[in-house]
């Protein structure tokens, strides 16, 4: 299965300013591996309300909001 990750313009700018591009990519890869069935511990939560359809992935102080299409 092939995956493509797209970032918003604001997210890309934030990641580059804080030098966390690699960390974000690795956490998203871990989430995708978990979806595939690998035994990986990832702190993911489905969001509710206005953010329904999105997920929140937490790694320390970093929060990644994303959706899966």
Number of C-alpha atoms within 10 A of each C-alpha: 3 3 8 5 9 9 10 8 8 8 14 13 13 13 15 11 10 8 11 13 15 10 13 17 12 11 17 16 14 17 19 15 14 14 11 10 9 11 10 12 9 15 13 15 12 14 15 10 6 7 13 10 13 15 17 16 20 15 14 7 5 10 13 14 15 18 12 8 6
